[in-house]
Amino acid sequence: SGNILTSNGTTWASTAPAGGGVWELLDSATASTSTTVDIEWTNGSYIALKLIVEGVTFNNSTAQLLARFKFGSYVTSSTYSYALGRVDNGSSWSNYGGTNQDSCIIIDKIGDSSMNSCSSEITIYNAASTSLRKYIQHHGTSDSYNPGDLQYVYYYAGSGLIKGSTEISTAMTGIRFFGLSGTTLDSGNFRLYGIKNS
């Protein structure tokens, strides 16, 4: 079962498929009036880690989806640098950036009505390294109700890294998601996938 059947024109052969190339589910979490949501992994032979964040809602309209990196039980709350760009359906473009911040901004504008949410796809690089900086690259979308009866949709693209020396020499084992002070993540799905090198 699961083998590949091939033919040379004369005979058939059944062989096991080559390793690698398949995304494996490594961790998952669901937000439910949560102040934080943690996604964690054990570093293995993965060439890429991909996080799918889908349908996240918040309890207020000043929400931001923020992220911090985890190193075992330690969650770093300093020395983040990030860059973020946002465009909306009104053709307005906004740029954000910072260094020595306490987190990375993933999404910065989400409405709080029952229909408003945000989603993002996040790639994690160098997680298992003990000599390179860990960083993420992400793109996503959100929508926000405007008091002027306009429904805005936003597209985001950005990246973030952590530059502390301890974090460079330690493997990264997770990401913590949260909002601004007083904000809860009322719902949303978080799924982490890894693709093996071989």
Disulfide bonds with the S-S distance in Angstrom:
none
